Structure formats: structure tokens, C-alpha cells
Amino acid sequence: MKASSANLELKEKAGIAAANLIENGMTVGIGTGSTVEFFVKELGRSVKEESLSIKGVTTSHQSKILCYQLGIQVLDVGMLDEIDLAVDGADEIDYSLNAIKGGGAAHTIEKIVATMAKKFILIGDESKLVDRLGLDTPIPIEVIPEAVGLVQKKTKALGADPRIRMAVRKDGPVISDNGNFIVDLYFKQLENLSEINNLLLSIPGVIETGLFIGMASQAFIAGADGVKVLKVEKEGN
């Protein structure tokens, strides 16, 4: 319980640090998850107490509901092609700011929003920072239900152990906000993330992967010594 409380404090620090980047008039991509929740709550506080004027573009029903509750105006992601900045958490982040996302089954819309953003920022506590992705965390893929059998066969051929993600408080599989299944891919080793990502996307029925490669330009990582800002140079910046 004590460790869990400390972990929440770190997530809060990372979320607040990222919220300090948001300026009046911005259109902000809002990810999904426990760390992002602190980011959104800080934005809501600024909207209420400091008259911050922003528009949010959410990646899940969960984030949209929270924005409504906190008085943050929400835009329809499908009506936009560019936003100022997007902030999201991750299951794992490496030192090149590549990431695995999808623990919340929202990675397809999260990737759309991250791609639309002029700047994409990752946030998390120090437990999310790893030397190599995918050794301890599966790579999630979103799959249309009719393709699950085919996808399992094809991903096994790539060296993965595919497992349909099952719901905890309902019978049956986890269903994404888009009405699809999530298949978690467990690899014993991963050599070339970009190649694996492309191979997975080439399988009919795979909508999107949870590999976010070369997308983020900054990461706010909270640890015992405070919040570190990791940066990589992005083309065009």
C-alpha cells in the first residue's frame, strides 16, 4: 500500500509538470490512463481557477468523461487534422523515447492523436523507463474480431505468443472503444522494433499496434529526485 501511494505521487508530479506546458488557446491531445488523469485534473484546476482557455481532443471515453466533469471543452478528433500538443502515458518508455502503449486498450486513437500533434510528450513514473522495450511488457495490437484466428497464426510465425486480452469484471474479451479485440503479443526477444511494427500492420485485420516509434520529442519522468525531462531531436524542430 505504501509503495502504491508513492507511485501515485510520482504520477501526479509527472502529470502536473506536463500541464505546465499548456498555454491559452491551445488544442491539446489528451491520452488515457492513471498518469494522464493527474494531467487532466491539473488542466481542469487551471481552467477553473486561472481561466485557462483550451480545447481538448480525447483518446478514450474515459478521458472524455473526465474532461466534461472538469469543464474542459472537448472537440471531436475525427473533425481535426492537426493539434498543438498531445500528452500521454505509456506502459514502457526507452531512452530514445520509443514507447509501448495500449494497456488501456486505447492505443489506436492515441496514435492518431499523437500523429496529429505538432509535439507529442510522454509522461510517467521512473518504473516506466527501460533500456529495451518489450522484454517485460507485451505489445498490444487491436484486431477486428473476424481476424483473430488469422492474426494468432501470423503472429506466432513472427515469434510471438499471442493472447486475447480477457476482461476482469465481465465475461469474455476486452472490447476497445472501436468495438475490436485486443491481442497481447509476448516476445522472448525483439531486435528491430520498426520491422516488427511494419510486419504486424501488414497482417489483415490488425488495426494498429501499441508500438510508438520515433513519435515523442519529450518525456517527463518522475522519480525520487524530482521530474526529469528527456528529449530527442525531431525532424523539423
Biotite code that builds the C-alpha atoms (Angstrom):
import biotite.structure as struc

atoms = struc.array([
    struc.Atom([0.000, 0.000, 0.000], chain_id="A", res_id=1, res_name="MET", atom_name="CA", element="C"),
    struc.Atom([2.828, 2.353, 0.849], chain_id="A", res_id=2, res_name="LYS", atom_name="CA", element="C"),
    struc.Atom([4.572, 1.689, -2.486], chain_id="A", res_id=3, res_name="ALA", atom_name="CA", element="C"),
    struc.Atom([1.318, 2.252, -4.332], chain_id="A", res_id=4, res_name="SER", atom_name="CA", element="C"),
    struc.Atom([0.857, 5.623, -2.646], chain_id="A", res_id=5, res_name="SER", atom_name="CA", element="C"),
    struc.Atom([4.404, 6.665, -3.551], chain_id="A", res_id=6, res_name="ALA", atom_name="CA", element="C"),
    struc.Atom([3.799, 5.581, -7.128], chain_id="A", res_id=7, res_name="ASN", atom_name="CA", element="C"),
    struc.Atom([0.691, 7.738, -7.338], chain_id="A", res_id=8, res_name="LEU", atom_name="CA", element="C"),
    struc.Atom([2.649, 10.721, -6.044], chain_id="A", res_id=9, res_name="GLU", atom_name="CA", element="C"),
    struc.Atom([5.209, 10.278, -8.826], chain_id="A", res_id=10, res_name="LEU", atom_name="CA", element="C"),
    struc.Atom([2.479, 10.016, -11.443], chain_id="A", res_id=11, res_name="LYS", atom_name="CA", element="C"),
    struc.Atom([0.941, 13.208, -10.114], chain_id="A", res_id=12, res_name="GLU", atom_name="CA", element="C"),
    struc.Atom([4.273, 15.033, -10.347], chain_id="A", res_id=13, res_name="LYS", atom_name="CA", element="C"),
    struc.Atom([4.742, 13.955, -13.963], chain_id="A", res_id=14, res_name="ALA", atom_name="CA", element="C"),
    struc.Atom([1.198, 14.965, -14.876], chain_id="A", res_id=15, res_name="GLY", atom_name="CA", element="C"),
    struc.Atom([1.477, 18.399, -13.287], chain_id="A", res_id=16, res_name="ILE", atom_name="CA", element="C"),
    struc.Atom([4.859, 19.035, -14.923], chain_id="A", res_id=17, res_name="ALA", atom_name="CA", element="C"),
    struc.Atom([3.365, 18.389, -18.362], chain_id="A", res_id=18, res_name="ALA", atom_name="CA", element="C"),
    struc.Atom([0.308, 20.526, -17.596], chain_id="A", res_id=19, res_name="ALA", atom_name="CA", element="C"),
    struc.Atom([2.607, 23.489, -17.005], chain_id="A", res_id=20, res_name="ASN", atom_name="CA", element="C"),
    struc.Atom([3.387, 23.477, -20.743], chain_id="A", res_id=21, res_name="LEU", atom_name="CA", element="C"),
    struc.Atom([-0.199, 24.177, -21.737], chain_id="A", res_id=22, res_name="ILE", atom_name="CA", element="C"),
    struc.Atom([-0.957, 27.745, -22.806], chain_id="A", res_id=23, res_name="GLU", atom_name="CA", element="C"),
    struc.Atom([-4.110, 29.722, -23.556], chain_id="A", res_id=24, res_name="ASN", atom_name="CA", element="C"),
    struc.Atom([-5.653, 28.947, -26.912], chain_id="A", res_id=25, res_name="GLY", atom_name="CA", element="C"),
    struc.Atom([-4.044, 25.533, -27.342], chain_id="A", res_id=26, res_name="MET", atom_name="CA", element="C"),
    struc.Atom([-5.789, 22.489, -28.710], chain_id="A", res_id=27, res_name="THR", atom_name="CA", element="C"),
    struc.Atom([-4.468, 19.647, -26.555], chain_id="A", res_id=28, res_name="VAL", atom_name="CA", element="C"),
    struc.Atom([-4.434, 15.920, -27.216], chain_id="A", res_id=29, res_name="GLY", atom_name="CA", element="C"),
    struc.Atom([-5.344, 14.094, -24.016], chain_id="A", res_id=30, res_name="ILE", atom_name="CA", element="C"),
    struc.Atom([-4.282, 10.480, -23.622], chain_id="A", res_id=31, res_name="GLY", atom_name="CA", element="C"),
    struc.Atom([-5.631, 7.765, -21.381], chain_id="A", res_id=32, res_name="THR", atom_name="CA", element="C"),
    struc.Atom([-4.552, 6.215, -18.107], chain_id="A", res_id=33, res_name="GLY", atom_name="CA", element="C"),
    struc.Atom([-3.748, 6.855, -14.461], chain_id="A", res_id=34, res_name="SER", atom_name="CA", element="C"),
    struc.Atom([-0.864, 9.290, -15.059], chain_id="A", res_id=35, res_name="THR", atom_name="CA", element="C"),
    struc.Atom([-2.828, 11.255, -17.647], chain_id="A", res_id=36, res_name="VAL", atom_name="CA", element="C"),
    struc.Atom([-5.653, 11.575, -15.130], chain_id="A", res_id=37, res_name="GLU", atom_name="CA", element="C"),
    struc.Atom([-3.422, 13.792, -12.982], chain_id="A", res_id=38, res_name="PHE", atom_name="CA", element="C"),
    struc.Atom([-2.530, 15.836, -16.071], chain_id="A", res_id=39, res_name="PHE", atom_name="CA", element="C"),
    struc.Atom([-6.213, 16.376, -16.856], chain_id="A", res_id=40, res_name="VAL", atom_name="CA", element="C"),
    struc.Atom([-7.080, 17.249, -13.267], chain_id="A", res_id=41, res_name="LYS", atom_name="CA", element="C"),
    struc.Atom([-4.374, 19.927, -13.251], chain_id="A", res_id=42, res_name="GLU", atom_name="CA", element="C"),
    struc.Atom([-5.729, 21.324, -16.521], chain_id="A", res_id=43, res_name="LEU", atom_name="CA", element="C"),
    struc.Atom([-9.211, 21.370, -15.012], chain_id="A", res_id=44, res_name="GLY", atom_name="CA", element="C"),
    struc.Atom([-7.903, 23.269, -11.995], chain_id="A", res_id=45, res_name="ARG", atom_name="CA", element="C"),
    struc.Atom([-6.261, 25.837, -14.281], chain_id="A", res_id=46, res_name="SER", atom_name="CA", element="C"),
    struc.Atom([-9.449, 26.203, -16.321], chain_id="A", res_id=47, res_name="VAL", atom_name="CA", element="C"),
    struc.Atom([-11.473, 26.850, -13.170], chain_id="A", res_id=48, res_name="LYS", atom_name="CA", element="C"),
    struc.Atom([-9.037, 28.892, -11.087], chain_id="A", res_id=49, res_name="GLU", atom_name="CA", element="C"),
    struc.Atom([-6.829, 30.616, -13.669], chain_id="A", res_id=50, res_name="GLU", atom_name="CA", element="C"),
    struc.Atom([-9.288, 30.997, -16.584], chain_id="A", res_id=51, res_name="SER", atom_name="CA", element="C"),
    struc.Atom([-7.125, 28.824, -18.851], chain_id="A", res_id=52, res_name="LEU", atom_name="CA", element="C"),
    struc.Atom([-8.845, 28.605, -22.237], chain_id="A", res_id=53, res_name="SER", atom_name="CA", element="C"),
    struc.Atom([-8.078, 25.373, -24.094], chain_id="A", res_id=54, res_name="ILE", atom_name="CA", element="C"),
    struc.Atom([-9.769, 22.706, -26.174], chain_id="A", res_id=55, res_name="LYS", atom_name="CA", element="C"),
    struc.Atom([-9.189, 19.023, -25.541], chain_id="A", res_id=56, res_name="GLY", atom_name="CA", element="C"),
    struc.Atom([-9.048, 16.166, -28.013], chain_id="A", res_id=57, res_name="VAL", atom_name="CA", element="C"),
    struc.Atom([-9.538, 12.940, -26.082], chain_id="A", res_id=58, res_name="THR", atom_name="CA", element="C"),
    struc.Atom([-8.393, 9.409, -26.923], chain_id="A", res_id=59, res_name="THR", atom_name="CA", element="C"),
    struc.Atom([-10.997, 7.423, -24.983], chain_id="A", res_id=60, res_name="SER", atom_name="CA", element="C"),
    struc.Atom([-14.429, 7.590, -23.389], chain_id="A", res_id=61, res_name="HIS", atom_name="CA", element="C"),
    struc.Atom([-12.667, 7.632, -20.018], chain_id="A", res_id=62, res_name="GLN", atom_name="CA", element="C"),
    struc.Atom([-10.707, 10.791, -20.814], chain_id="A", res_id=63, res_name="SER", atom_name="CA", element="C"),
    struc.Atom([-13.694, 12.461, -22.462], chain_id="A", res_id=64, res_name="LYS", atom_name="CA", element="C"),
    struc.Atom([-15.897, 11.935, -19.397], chain_id="A", res_id=65, res_name="ILE", atom_name="CA", element="C"),
    struc.Atom([-13.187, 13.333, -17.106], chain_id="A", res_id=66, res_name="LEU", atom_name="CA", element="C"),
    struc.Atom([-12.817, 16.431, -19.299], chain_id="A", res_id=67, res_name="CYS", atom_name="CA", element="C"),
    struc.Atom([-16.563, 17.041, -19.230], chain_id="A", res_id=68, res_name="TYR", atom_name="CA", element="C"),
    struc.Atom([-16.585, 16.709, -15.443], chain_id="A", res_id=69, res_name="GLN", atom_name="CA", element="C"),
    struc.Atom([-13.758, 19.237, -15.096], chain_id="A", res_id=70, res_name="LEU", atom_name="CA", element="C"),
    struc.Atom([-15.157, 21.824, -17.518], chain_id="A", res_id=71, res_name="GLY", atom_name="CA", element="C"),
    struc.Atom([-12.633, 21.262, -20.330], chain_id="A", res_id=72, res_name="ILE", atom_name="CA", element="C"),
    struc.Atom([-14.131, 21.819, -23.771], chain_id="A", res_id=73, res_name="GLN", atom_name="CA", element="C"),
    struc.Atom([-13.827, 18.690, -25.936], chain_id="A", res_id=74, res_name="VAL", atom_name="CA", element="C"),
    struc.Atom([-13.544, 18.553, -29.732], chain_id="A", res_id=75, res_name="LEU", atom_name="CA", element="C"),
    struc.Atom([-14.291, 15.578, -31.993], chain_id="A", res_id=76, res_name="ASP", atom_name="CA", element="C"),
    struc.Atom([-10.987, 14.005, -33.026], chain_id="A", res_id=77, res_name="VAL", atom_name="CA", element="C"),
    struc.Atom([-12.444, 12.999, -36.390], chain_id="A", res_id=78, res_name="GLY", atom_name="CA", element="C"),
    struc.Atom([-13.008, 16.619, -37.384], chain_id="A", res_id=79, res_name="MET", atom_name="CA", element="C"),
    struc.Atom([-9.345, 17.665, -36.952], chain_id="A", res_id=80, res_name="LEU", atom_name="CA", element="C"),
    struc.Atom([-6.101, 17.055, -38.796], chain_id="A", res_id=81, res_name="ASP", atom_name="CA", element="C"),
    struc.Atom([-3.661, 18.942, -36.545], chain_id="A", res_id=82, res_name="GLU", atom_name="CA", element="C"),
    struc.Atom([-3.395, 19.920, -32.882], chain_id="A", res_id=83, res_name="ILE", atom_name="CA", element="C"),
    struc.Atom([-0.841, 21.891, -30.909], chain_id="A", res_id=84, res_name="ASP", atom_name="CA", element="C"),
    struc.Atom([0.374, 19.313, -28.416], chain_id="A", res_id=85, res_name="LEU", atom_name="CA", element="C"),
    struc.Atom([-0.510, 15.841, -27.162], chain_id="A", res_id=86, res_name="ALA", atom_name="CA", element="C"),
    struc.Atom([0.318, 14.295, -23.789], chain_id="A", res_id=87, res_name="VAL", atom_name="CA", element="C"),
    struc.Atom([0.016, 10.628, -22.952], chain_id="A", res_id=88, res_name="ASP", atom_name="CA", element="C"),
    struc.Atom([1.334, 7.959, -20.623], chain_id="A", res_id=89, res_name="GLY", atom_name="CA", element="C"),
    struc.Atom([2.939, 4.663, -21.597], chain_id="A", res_id=90, res_name="ALA", atom_name="CA", element="C"),
    struc.Atom([3.466, 1.113, -20.401], chain_id="A", res_id=91, res_name="ASP", atom_name="CA", element="C"),
    struc.Atom([7.173, 1.341, -21.239], chain_id="A", res_id=92, res_name="GLU", atom_name="CA", element="C"),
    struc.Atom([9.444, 4.135, -22.484], chain_id="A", res_id=93, res_name="ILE", atom_name="CA", element="C"),
    struc.Atom([13.030, 3.678, -23.659], chain_id="A", res_id=94, res_name="ASP", atom_name="CA", element="C"),
    struc.Atom([15.793, 6.282, -23.658], chain_id="A", res_id=95, res_name="TYR", atom_name="CA", element="C"),
    struc.Atom([15.156, 7.085, -27.330], chain_id="A", res_id=96, res_name="SER", atom_name="CA", element="C"),
    struc.Atom([11.543, 7.890, -26.320], chain_id="A", res_id=97, res_name="LEU", atom_name="CA", element="C"),
    struc.Atom([10.065, 4.964, -28.177], chain_id="A", res_id=98, res_name="ASN", atom_name="CA", element="C"),
    struc.Atom([7.176, 3.509, -26.215], chain_id="A", res_id=99, res_name="ALA", atom_name="CA", element="C"),
    struc.Atom([4.758, 0.639, -25.784], chain_id="A", res_id=100, res_name="ILE", atom_name="CA", element="C"),
    struc.Atom([1.193, 1.784, -25.174], chain_id="A", res_id=101, res_name="LYS", atom_name="CA", element="C"),
    struc.Atom([-2.179, 0.088, -25.084], chain_id="A", res_id=102, res_name="GLY", atom_name="CA", element="C"),
    struc.Atom([-2.551, -1.129, -21.527], chain_id="A", res_id=103, res_name="GLY", atom_name="CA", element="C"),
    struc.Atom([-5.833, 0.760, -21.524], chain_id="A", res_id=104, res_name="GLY", atom_name="CA", element="C"),
    struc.Atom([-6.861, -0.620, -24.940], chain_id="A", res_id=105, res_name="ALA", atom_name="CA", element="C"),
    struc.Atom([-6.950, 2.883, -26.445], chain_id="A", res_id=106, res_name="ALA", atom_name="CA", element="C"),
    struc.Atom([-3.729, 2.883, -28.472], chain_id="A", res_id=107, res_name="HIS", atom_name="CA", element="C"),
    struc.Atom([-5.322, 3.238, -31.922], chain_id="A", res_id=108, res_name="THR", atom_name="CA", element="C"),
    struc.Atom([-6.917, 6.602, -31.176], chain_id="A", res_id=109, res_name="ILE", atom_name="CA", element="C"),
    struc.Atom([-3.908, 7.548, -29.047], chain_id="A", res_id=110, res_name="GLU", atom_name="CA", element="C"),
    struc.Atom([-1.644, 7.044, -32.058], chain_id="A", res_id=111, res_name="LYS", atom_name="CA", element="C"),
    struc.Atom([-3.952, 9.078, -34.299], chain_id="A", res_id=112, res_name="ILE", atom_name="CA", element="C"),
    struc.Atom([-3.922, 11.978, -31.837], chain_id="A", res_id=113, res_name="VAL", atom_name="CA", element="C"),
    struc.Atom([-0.155, 11.737, -31.281], chain_id="A", res_id=114, res_name="ALA", atom_name="CA", element="C"),
    struc.Atom([0.427, 11.829, -35.040], chain_id="A", res_id=115, res_name="THR", atom_name="CA", element="C"),
    struc.Atom([-1.749, 14.934, -35.436], chain_id="A", res_id=116, res_name="MET", atom_name="CA", element="C"),
    struc.Atom([0.182, 16.796, -32.732], chain_id="A", res_id=117, res_name="ALA", atom_name="CA", element="C"),
    struc.Atom([2.922, 19.269, -33.533], chain_id="A", res_id=118, res_name="LYS", atom_name="CA", element="C"),
    struc.Atom([4.596, 17.957, -30.371], chain_id="A", res_id=119, res_name="LYS", atom_name="CA", element="C"),
    struc.Atom([3.969, 14.652, -28.614], chain_id="A", res_id=120, res_name="PHE", atom_name="CA", element="C"),
    struc.Atom([5.015, 14.279, -24.972], chain_id="A", res_id=121, res_name="ILE", atom_name="CA", element="C"),
    struc.Atom([5.134, 11.131, -22.852], chain_id="A", res_id=122, res_name="LEU", atom_name="CA", element="C"),
    struc.Atom([4.673, 11.180, -19.078], chain_id="A", res_id=123, res_name="ILE", atom_name="CA", element="C"),
    struc.Atom([5.274, 8.528, -16.448], chain_id="A", res_id=124, res_name="GLY", atom_name="CA", element="C"),
    struc.Atom([6.984, 7.481, -13.258], chain_id="A", res_id=125, res_name="ASP", atom_name="CA", element="C"),
    struc.Atom([10.511, 6.055, -13.277], chain_id="A", res_id=126, res_name="GLU", atom_name="CA", element="C"),
    struc.Atom([9.238, 2.454, -13.340], chain_id="A", res_id=127, res_name="SER", atom_name="CA", element="C"),
    struc.Atom([8.168, 3.021, -16.969], chain_id="A", res_id=128, res_name="LYS", atom_name="CA", element="C"),
    struc.Atom([11.707, 3.818, -18.165], chain_id="A", res_id=129, res_name="LEU", atom_name="CA", element="C"),
    struc.Atom([13.513, 0.785, -19.607], chain_id="A", res_id=130, res_name="VAL", atom_name="CA", element="C"),
    struc.Atom([16.666, 0.071, -21.589], chain_id="A", res_id=131, res_name="ASP", atom_name="CA", element="C"),
    struc.Atom([14.823, -2.105, -24.119], chain_id="A", res_id=132, res_name="ARG", atom_name="CA", element="C"),
    struc.Atom([11.148, -2.295, -24.945], chain_id="A", res_id=133, res_name="LEU", atom_name="CA", element="C"),
    struc.Atom([9.090, -5.444, -24.904], chain_id="A", res_id=134, res_name="GLY", atom_name="CA", element="C"),
    struc.Atom([11.144, -7.673, -22.631], chain_id="A", res_id=135, res_name="LEU", atom_name="CA", element="C"),
    struc.Atom([8.710, -7.422, -19.718], chain_id="A", res_id=136, res_name="ASP", atom_name="CA", element="C"),
    struc.Atom([5.657, -5.910, -21.386], chain_id="A", res_id=137, res_name="THR", atom_name="CA", element="C"),
    struc.Atom([3.616, -7.393, -24.258], chain_id="A", res_id=138, res_name="PRO", atom_name="CA", element="C"),
    struc.Atom([2.950, -5.454, -27.437], chain_id="A", res_id=139, res_name="ILE", atom_name="CA", element="C"),
    struc.Atom([-0.812, -4.933, -27.782], chain_id="A", res_id=140, res_name="PRO", atom_name="CA", element="C"),
    struc.Atom([-2.498, -4.943, -31.160], chain_id="A", res_id=141, res_name="ILE", atom_name="CA", element="C"),
    struc.Atom([-6.083, -4.011, -31.937], chain_id="A", res_id=142, res_name="GLU", atom_name="CA", element="C"),
    struc.Atom([-7.743, -6.648, -34.096], chain_id="A", res_id=143, res_name="VAL", atom_name="CA", element="C"),
    struc.Atom([-11.164, -6.906, -35.708], chain_id="A", res_id=144, res_name="ILE", atom_name="CA", element="C"),
    struc.Atom([-12.943, -9.950, -34.209], chain_id="A", res_id=145, res_name="PRO", atom_name="CA", element="C"),
    struc.Atom([-13.261, -11.778, -37.525], chain_id="A", res_id=146, res_name="GLU", atom_name="CA", element="C"),
    struc.Atom([-9.465, -11.806, -37.959], chain_id="A", res_id=147, res_name="ALA", atom_name="CA", element="C"),
    struc.Atom([-8.414, -13.129, -34.548], chain_id="A", res_id=148, res_name="VAL", atom_name="CA", element="C"),
    struc.Atom([-7.643, -16.674, -35.712], chain_id="A", res_id=149, res_name="GLY", atom_name="CA", element="C"),
    struc.Atom([-5.601, -15.464, -38.669], chain_id="A", res_id=150, res_name="LEU", atom_name="CA", element="C"),
    struc.Atom([-3.754, -12.901, -36.563], chain_id="A", res_id=151, res_name="VAL", atom_name="CA", element="C"),
    struc.Atom([-2.841, -15.502, -33.956], chain_id="A", res_id=152, res_name="GLN", atom_name="CA", element="C"),
    struc.Atom([-1.392, -17.779, -36.648], chain_id="A", res_id=153, res_name="LYS", atom_name="CA", element="C"),
    struc.Atom([0.584, -14.985, -38.333], chain_id="A", res_id=154, res_name="LYS", atom_name="CA", element="C"),
    struc.Atom([1.965, -13.530, -35.116], chain_id="A", res_id=155, res_name="THR", atom_name="CA", element="C"),
    struc.Atom([3.099, -16.951, -33.906], chain_id="A", res_id=156, res_name="LYS", atom_name="CA", element="C"),
    struc.Atom([5.093, -17.193, -37.143], chain_id="A", res_id=157, res_name="ALA", atom_name="CA", element="C"),
    struc.Atom([6.806, -13.924, -36.142], chain_id="A", res_id=158, res_name="LEU", atom_name="CA", element="C"),
    struc.Atom([7.899, -15.460, -32.839], chain_id="A", res_id=159, res_name="GLY", atom_name="CA", element="C"),
    struc.Atom([5.132, -14.085, -30.621], chain_id="A", res_id=160, res_name="ALA", atom_name="CA", element="C"),
    struc.Atom([2.920, -15.784, -28.068], chain_id="A", res_id=161, res_name="ASP", atom_name="CA", element="C"),
    struc.Atom([-0.458, -14.113, -28.842], chain_id="A", res_id=162, res_name="PRO", atom_name="CA", element="C"),
    struc.Atom([-3.061, -13.921, -26.100], chain_id="A", res_id=163, res_name="ARG", atom_name="CA", element="C"),
    struc.Atom([-6.521, -12.409, -26.434], chain_id="A", res_id=164, res_name="ILE", atom_name="CA", element="C"),
    struc.Atom([-6.896, -9.940, -23.562], chain_id="A", res_id=165, res_name="ARG", atom_name="CA", element="C"),
    struc.Atom([-9.744, -11.025, -21.314], chain_id="A", res_id=166, res_name="MET", atom_name="CA", element="C"),
    struc.Atom([-11.898, -8.652, -19.284], chain_id="A", res_id=167, res_name="ALA", atom_name="CA", element="C"),
    struc.Atom([-11.660, -8.634, -15.497], chain_id="A", res_id=168, res_name="VAL", atom_name="CA", element="C"),
    struc.Atom([-15.168, -7.624, -14.435], chain_id="A", res_id=169, res_name="ARG", atom_name="CA", element="C"),
    struc.Atom([-17.130, -9.069, -17.351], chain_id="A", res_id=170, res_name="LYS", atom_name="CA", element="C"),
    struc.Atom([-17.151, -12.355, -19.197], chain_id="A", res_id=171, res_name="ASP", atom_name="CA", element="C"),
    struc.Atom([-15.252, -12.519, -22.458], chain_id="A", res_id=172, res_name="GLY", atom_name="CA", element="C"),
    struc.Atom([-12.563, -10.412, -24.127], chain_id="A", res_id=173, res_name="PRO", atom_name="CA", element="C"),
    struc.Atom([-11.717, -6.752, -23.622], chain_id="A", res_id=174, res_name="VAL", atom_name="CA", element="C"),
    struc.Atom([-13.502, -4.667, -26.266], chain_id="A", res_id=175, res_name="ILE", atom_name="CA", element="C"),
    struc.Atom([-11.887, -1.412, -27.405], chain_id="A", res_id=176, res_name="SER", atom_name="CA", element="C"),
    struc.Atom([-13.829, 1.816, -27.803], chain_id="A", res_id=177, res_name="ASP", atom_name="CA", element="C"),
    struc.Atom([-13.774, 0.969, -31.530], chain_id="A", res_id=178, res_name="ASN", atom_name="CA", element="C"),
    struc.Atom([-15.508, -2.385, -30.962], chain_id="A", res_id=179, res_name="GLY", atom_name="CA", element="C"),
    struc.Atom([-12.459, -4.569, -31.551], chain_id="A", res_id=180, res_name="ASN", atom_name="CA", element="C"),
    struc.Atom([-10.421, -7.154, -29.627], chain_id="A", res_id=181, res_name="PHE", atom_name="CA", element="C"),
    struc.Atom([-7.026, -6.555, -28.054], chain_id="A", res_id=182, res_name="ILE", atom_name="CA", element="C"),
    struc.Atom([-4.383, -9.239, -28.567], chain_id="A", res_id=183, res_name="VAL", atom_name="CA", element="C"),
    struc.Atom([-1.258, -9.017, -26.397], chain_id="A", res_id=184, res_name="ASP", atom_name="CA", element="C"),
    struc.Atom([1.899, -10.292, -28.068], chain_id="A", res_id=185, res_name="LEU", atom_name="CA", element="C"),
    struc.Atom([4.618, -11.725, -25.830], chain_id="A", res_id=186, res_name="TYR", atom_name="CA", element="C"),
    struc.Atom([8.033, -11.882, -27.475], chain_id="A", res_id=187, res_name="PHE", atom_name="CA", element="C"),
    struc.Atom([11.096, -13.581, -25.966], chain_id="A", res_id=188, res_name="LYS", atom_name="CA", element="C"),
    struc.Atom([13.292, -11.132, -27.861], chain_id="A", res_id=189, res_name="GLN", atom_name="CA", element="C"),
    struc.Atom([12.783, -8.091, -30.047], chain_id="A", res_id=190, res_name="LEU", atom_name="CA", element="C"),
    struc.Atom([15.559, -6.976, -32.349], chain_id="A", res_id=191, res_name="GLU", atom_name="CA", element="C"),
    struc.Atom([14.065, -4.458, -34.763], chain_id="A", res_id=192, res_name="ASN", atom_name="CA", element="C"),
    struc.Atom([11.006, -2.649, -33.453], chain_id="A", res_id=193, res_name="LEU", atom_name="CA", element="C"),
    struc.Atom([10.271, -0.811, -36.704], chain_id="A", res_id=194, res_name="SER", atom_name="CA", element="C"),
    struc.Atom([10.388, -4.034, -38.695], chain_id="A", res_id=195, res_name="GLU", atom_name="CA", element="C"),
    struc.Atom([8.121, -5.848, -36.238], chain_id="A", res_id=196, res_name="ILE", atom_name="CA", element="C"),
    struc.Atom([5.699, -2.927, -36.270], chain_id="A", res_id=197, res_name="ASN", atom_name="CA", element="C"),
    struc.Atom([5.500, -2.965, -40.079], chain_id="A", res_id=198, res_name="ASN", atom_name="CA", element="C"),
    struc.Atom([5.096, -6.742, -40.219], chain_id="A", res_id=199, res_name="LEU", atom_name="CA", element="C"),
    struc.Atom([2.256, -6.627, -37.697], chain_id="A", res_id=200, res_name="LEU", atom_name="CA", element="C"),
    struc.Atom([0.479, -3.861, -39.605], chain_id="A", res_id=201, res_name="LEU", atom_name="CA", element="C"),
    struc.Atom([0.719, -5.918, -42.800], chain_id="A", res_id=202, res_name="SER", atom_name="CA", element="C"),
    struc.Atom([-1.466, -8.674, -41.316], chain_id="A", res_id=203, res_name="ILE", atom_name="CA", element="C"),
    struc.Atom([-5.094, -8.325, -42.494], chain_id="A", res_id=204, res_name="PRO", atom_name="CA", element="C"),
    struc.Atom([-7.347, -7.460, -39.572], chain_id="A", res_id=205, res_name="GLY", atom_name="CA", element="C"),
    struc.Atom([-4.699, -5.719, -37.471], chain_id="A", res_id=206, res_name="VAL", atom_name="CA", element="C"),
    struc.Atom([-5.941, -2.170, -36.977], chain_id="A", res_id=207, res_name="ILE", atom_name="CA", element="C"),
    struc.Atom([-2.984, -0.746, -35.058], chain_id="A", res_id=208, res_name="GLU", atom_name="CA", element="C"),
    struc.Atom([-0.088, -1.712, -32.811], chain_id="A", res_id=209, res_name="THR", atom_name="CA", element="C"),
    struc.Atom([0.946, -0.342, -29.436], chain_id="A", res_id=210, res_name="GLY", atom_name="CA", element="C"),
    struc.Atom([4.457, 0.464, -30.664], chain_id="A", res_id=211, res_name="LEU", atom_name="CA", element="C"),
    struc.Atom([5.032, 4.225, -30.716], chain_id="A", res_id=212, res_name="PHE", atom_name="CA", element="C"),
    struc.Atom([8.356, 4.553, -32.531], chain_id="A", res_id=213, res_name="ILE", atom_name="CA", element="C"),
    struc.Atom([10.028, 7.902, -33.142], chain_id="A", res_id=214, res_name="GLY", atom_name="CA", element="C"),
    struc.Atom([6.920, 9.861, -32.245], chain_id="A", res_id=215, res_name="MET", atom_name="CA", element="C"),
    struc.Atom([7.692, 11.627, -28.956], chain_id="A", res_id=216, res_name="ALA", atom_name="CA", element="C"),
    struc.Atom([10.052, 14.571, -28.638], chain_id="A", res_id=217, res_name="SER", atom_name="CA", element="C"),
    struc.Atom([9.979, 14.804, -24.836], chain_id="A", res_id=218, res_name="GLN", atom_name="CA", element="C"),
    struc.Atom([9.226, 12.641, -21.812], chain_id="A", res_id=219, res_name="ALA", atom_name="CA", element="C"),
    struc.Atom([8.554, 13.781, -18.258], chain_id="A", res_id=220, res_name="PHE", atom_name="CA", element="C"),
    struc.Atom([9.757, 11.023, -15.925], chain_id="A", res_id=221, res_name="ILE", atom_name="CA", element="C"),
    struc.Atom([9.070, 11.434, -12.198], chain_id="A", res_id=222, res_name="ALA", atom_name="CA", element="C"),
    struc.Atom([11.369, 9.836, -9.646], chain_id="A", res_id=223, res_name="GLY", atom_name="CA", element="C"),
    struc.Atom([12.516, 10.268, -6.070], chain_id="A", res_id=224, res_name="ALA", atom_name="CA", element="C"),
    struc.Atom([14.756, 13.172, -7.113], chain_id="A", res_id=225, res_name="ASP", atom_name="CA", element="C"),
    struc.Atom([12.050, 15.046, -8.998], chain_id="A", res_id=226, res_name="GLY", atom_name="CA", element="C"),
    struc.Atom([10.900, 15.163, -12.622], chain_id="A", res_id=227, res_name="VAL", atom_name="CA", element="C"),
    struc.Atom([13.475, 14.562, -15.348], chain_id="A", res_id=228, res_name="LYS", atom_name="CA", element="C"),
    struc.Atom([12.823, 15.849, -18.848], chain_id="A", res_id=229, res_name="VAL", atom_name="CA", element="C"),
    struc.Atom([14.204, 13.580, -21.555], chain_id="A", res_id=230, res_name="LEU", atom_name="CA", element="C"),
    struc.Atom([14.438, 14.978, -25.070], chain_id="A", res_id=231, res_name="LYS", atom_name="CA", element="C"),
    struc.Atom([15.188, 13.767, -28.581], chain_id="A", res_id=232, res_name="VAL", atom_name="CA", element="C"),
    struc.Atom([15.576, 15.888, -31.668], chain_id="A", res_id=233, res_name="GLU", atom_name="CA", element="C"),
    struc.Atom([12.646, 15.559, -34.028], chain_id="A", res_id=234, res_name="LYS", atom_name="CA", element="C"),
    struc.Atom([12.872, 16.297, -37.732], chain_id="A", res_id=235, res_name="GLU", atom_name="CA", element="C"),
    struc.Atom([11.609, 19.803, -38.390], chain_id="A", res_id=236, res_name="GLY", atom_name="CA", element="C"),
    struc.Atom([12.154, 21.002, -34.786], chain_id="A", res_id=237, res_name="ASN", atom_name="CA", element="C"),
])
